[in-house]
Amino acid sequence: MRVVFRADASVDIGTGHVMRCLALASLLRRRGTELLFVGQNLEGGLFDLIESWGIPTVKLNPGAGNFDWEVDARLAVEAIASRWGGVDWIVADHYGIEESWERAVRRVSSKILVIDDLADRRHDADLLVDQNLLDGFKERYSDLVPANCRKLLGASYAILRPEFRKARLACPLRHGNLRQILVFFGGTDPGNETAKALRGLQSLGTNHVTLVVIVGKSNPNRDELRTFQWGQAARRHGNAVA
């Protein structure tokens, strides 16, 4: 089977679309599926990471920041046609993609899987995954996908890499006093929500708690966070940014 993933990552977009596609790709690869990642060549695009997993990539419209669905669909079709002629599935995880793009790329794909969590536009999909648990989540896409589209909705369809599943099973139940807090706002955090959270926690007097702060590789505020000014008591307790 041949599967193409269409997803973008960047400092502004974040890394979530690509990372959850990689989680699915890793499972498909273990089952012998031929894979290809297609995306815009943006700053923080994670192409090196994808290729380090042994998955080839194609960069569409290098350096472009604006999304034009017609141009993007044409370039995606050309990339797929030149490599394989056609594929079994296209997996689309992109907030700019909707039914017009999906109809345009059907000429080179038998099926289309859409990963979404906004439910704010129509899709021409054979399979749709939305792993979020929200009020009325079972009805969110009732009028947004064809009647024959299979919908996988809710947290039971969360797309996670195997190491997270293993860690969850091995995690003991927590009891007693709070001793440690993890702060992590994803791979980029362009709004520097990490620093806001740290200032808020510091103002609450959490000196007795160890703060473990994880900063993504593409975070533009890495240097600022490494020099975050902890209170004296917090420094003694060993709080630091990793």
C-alpha positions as CSV (number, residue, x, y, z in Angstrom):
1,M,0.0,0.0,0.0
2,R,1.1,3.5,-0.8
3,V,0.2,6.5,1.5
4,V,0.9,10.2,1.2
5,F,0.7,12.5,4.1
6,R,-0.1,16.2,3.5
7,A,0.8,18.2,6.7
8,D,2.7,21.4,7.5
9,A,4.8,22.4,10.5
10,S,6.4,25.8,11.3
11,V,7.4,28.1,14.0
12,D,4.0,29.8,13.7
13,I,1.8,26.8,12.9
14,G,3.4,24.5,15.5
15,T,4.4,20.9,15.1
16,G,1.2,19.0,16.1
17,H,0.0,18.2,12.6
18,V,3.2,16.6,11.5
19,M,3.8,14.8,14.8
20,R,0.5,13.1,14.9
21,C,0.9,12.1,11.2
22,L,4.3,10.6,12.1
23,A,2.6,8.6,14.8
24,L,0.3,7.1,12.3
25,A,3.1,6.8,9.7
26,S,5.2,4.8,12.1
27,L,2.5,2.2,12.5
28,L,1.9,2.0,8.7
29,R,5.6,1.6,8.0
30,R,5.8,-1.4,10.4
31,R,3.1,-3.0,8.2
32,G,5.1,-2.5,5.0
33,T,3.4,0.6,3.7
34,E,5.3,2.9,1.3
35,L,5.1,6.4,2.6
36,L,5.7,10.0,1.4
37,F,5.4,13.3,3.3
38,V,4.4,16.4,1.3
39,G,4.4,19.9,2.8
40,Q,5.4,23.5,2.4
41,N,9.1,24.4,3.1
42,L,8.5,26.6,6.1
43,E,10.8,27.6,8.9
44,G,10.6,24.8,11.5
45,G,9.0,22.4,8.9
46,L,10.5,19.3,10.5
47,F,11.6,17.8,7.2
48,D,14.9,16.6,8.8
49,L,13.0,14.8,11.5
50,I,10.6,13.1,9.0
51,E,13.6,12.0,6.9
52,S,15.4,10.8,10.0
53,W,12.5,8.3,10.4
54,G,13.4,7.0,6.9
55,I,10.4,8.6,5.2
56,P,11.0,10.6,2.0
57,T,9.6,14.1,1.7
58,V,8.6,16.5,-1.0
59,K,8.7,20.3,-0.4
60,L,5.9,22.2,-2.1
61,N,6.2,25.8,-3.2
62,P,9.4,26.4,-1.2
63,G,9.4,29.4,1.1
64,A,5.7,30.2,0.6
65,G,3.8,31.1,3.8
66,N,0.3,31.7,2.4
67,F,-1.9,28.7,1.6
68,D,-3.6,28.7,-1.8
69,W,-5.6,25.5,-2.1
70,E,-5.6,25.4,-5.9
71,V,-1.8,25.8,-6.1
72,D,-1.2,23.4,-3.3
73,A,-3.5,20.7,-4.8
74,R,-1.9,21.1,-8.2
75,L,1.7,20.7,-6.8
76,A,0.6,17.8,-4.6
77,V,-0.9,16.0,-7.6
78,E,2.2,16.6,-9.7
79,A,4.5,15.3,-6.9
80,I,2.4,12.1,-6.5
81,A,2.0,11.5,-10.2
82,S,5.7,11.9,-10.9
83,R,6.7,9.5,-8.1
84,W,4.1,6.8,-8.3
85,G,1.3,7.7,-10.7
86,G,-1.2,7.2,-7.9
87,V,-1.6,6.1,-4.3
88,D,-4.0,4.2,-2.1
89,W,-4.5,6.9,0.5
90,I,-3.8,10.6,1.0
91,V,-3.9,11.6,4.7
92,A,-4.6,15.3,5.0
93,D,-4.0,17.1,8.3
94,H,-4.2,20.8,7.6
95,Y,-6.6,23.6,8.6
96,G,-6.4,25.1,5.1
97,I,-7.6,21.9,3.4
98,E,-11.3,21.3,2.7
99,E,-13.5,19.6,0.1
100,S,-12.2,21.6,-2.9
101,W,-8.6,20.5,-2.3
102,E,-9.7,16.9,-1.6
103,R,-11.8,16.7,-4.8
104,A,-8.8,18.0,-6.8
105,V,-6.4,15.3,-5.5
106,R,-8.7,12.4,-6.0
107,R,-7.3,11.9,-9.5
108,V,-4.2,10.4,-7.9
109,S,-5.6,8.8,-4.8
110,S,-8.2,6.0,-4.3
111,K,-9.1,7.2,-0.8
112,I,-8.8,10.2,1.5
113,L,-8.4,10.3,5.2
114,V,-8.8,13.7,6.9
115,I,-7.5,14.4,10.4
116,D,-9.4,17.5,11.8
117,D,-10.4,19.0,15.1
118,L,-12.2,22.2,14.1
119,A,-15.3,21.0,12.3
120,D,-15.6,24.4,10.6
121,R,-15.5,23.3,6.9
122,R,-16.8,20.6,4.6
123,H,-14.7,17.6,3.6
124,D,-14.8,15.2,0.7
125,A,-13.3,12.3,2.7
126,D,-13.7,8.6,3.0
127,L,-12.5,8.5,6.6
128,L,-12.4,11.4,9.1
129,V,-10.6,11.3,12.5
130,D,-11.2,13.9,15.2
131,Q,-9.7,12.7,18.5
132,N,-11.1,15.5,20.7
133,L,-13.6,15.0,23.4
134,L,-16.1,17.8,23.3
135,D,-19.8,18.4,23.9
136,G,-21.8,16.9,21.1
137,F,-18.6,15.5,19.4
138,K,-20.6,12.7,17.8
139,E,-22.7,15.1,15.8
140,R,-20.0,17.7,14.9
141,Y,-19.5,16.5,11.3
142,S,-23.0,15.4,10.5
143,D,-23.4,18.0,7.7
144,L,-19.8,18.4,6.8
145,V,-18.8,15.0,5.2
146,P,-20.5,12.7,2.7
147,A,-22.9,10.1,4.0
148,N,-20.5,7.3,3.1
149,C,-17.6,8.9,5.1
150,R,-16.7,6.8,8.2
151,K,-16.2,9.0,11.2
152,L,-13.8,8.1,14.0
153,L,-14.6,10.6,16.7
154,G,-13.5,11.0,20.4
155,A,-10.6,10.3,22.6
156,S,-10.6,6.5,21.9
157,Y,-9.1,7.4,18.5
158,A,-6.3,9.5,19.9
159,I,-3.2,9.2,17.6
160,L,-0.3,8.5,19.9
161,R,3.2,7.0,19.4
162,P,3.8,3.7,21.1
163,E,6.1,5.1,23.7
164,F,3.3,7.3,25.1
165,R,1.0,4.3,25.4
166,K,3.7,2.3,27.2
167,A,4.5,5.2,29.6
168,R,0.8,5.5,30.5
169,L,0.5,1.8,31.3
170,A,3.6,2.0,33.5
171,C,2.6,5.2,35.3
172,P,1.7,4.6,38.9
173,L,-1.3,6.2,40.5
174,R,-0.4,9.6,42.1
175,H,-1.3,10.2,45.7
176,G,-0.2,12.5,48.5
177,N,1.0,16.1,48.1
178,L,1.8,17.7,44.8
179,R,5.6,17.6,44.3
180,Q,6.2,18.1,40.6
181,I,4.6,20.0,37.7
182,L,5.3,19.6,34.0
183,V,5.1,22.7,31.8
184,F,5.1,22.0,28.0
185,F,3.3,24.0,25.3
186,G,4.3,22.0,22.2
187,G,7.1,22.2,19.7
188,T,7.1,25.9,19.0
189,D,5.0,28.1,21.4
190,P,5.3,31.4,19.4
191,G,3.2,33.2,22.0
192,N,5.6,32.2,24.7
193,E,2.9,30.7,26.8
194,T,5.6,28.8,28.7
195,A,6.9,32.0,30.2
196,K,3.4,33.1,31.1
197,A,2.8,29.8,32.9
198,L,6.1,30.0,34.8
199,R,5.3,33.6,36.0
200,G,1.9,32.5,37.1
201,L,3.2,29.5,39.0
202,Q,5.9,31.6,40.6
203,S,3.3,34.1,41.7
204,L,1.4,31.3,43.4
205,G,4.3,30.5,45.7
206,T,5.1,27.0,44.3
207,N,8.7,27.0,45.7
208,H,8.0,23.6,47.3
209,V,7.2,22.1,43.9
210,T,9.7,21.0,41.3
211,L,8.8,22.5,37.9
212,V,9.9,20.5,34.9
213,V,9.9,22.7,31.8
214,I,10.2,21.2,28.3
215,V,11.0,23.5,25.4
216,G,10.6,22.3,21.8
217,K,13.4,22.4,19.4
218,S,11.7,25.1,17.2
219,N,10.7,27.3,20.2
220,P,11.9,30.9,19.4
221,N,12.1,31.7,23.1
222,R,14.6,29.0,24.1
223,D,17.3,31.5,25.3
224,E,14.9,33.6,27.3
225,L,13.5,30.6,29.0
226,R,16.9,29.2,29.9
227,T,17.6,32.4,31.7
228,F,14.2,32.7,33.4
229,Q,14.6,34.5,36.7
230,W,13.5,32.2,39.4
231,G,13.0,33.3,43.0
232,Q,15.8,32.4,45.4
233,A,13.8,29.7,47.1
234,A,12.8,28.2,43.7
235,R,16.5,28.1,42.6
236,R,17.4,26.3,45.8
237,H,14.7,23.7,44.9
238,G,16.3,23.0,41.6
239,N,13.8,24.4,39.1
240,A,15.3,24.7,35.6
241,V,14.4,24.7,31.9
242,A,15.4,21.6,29.9
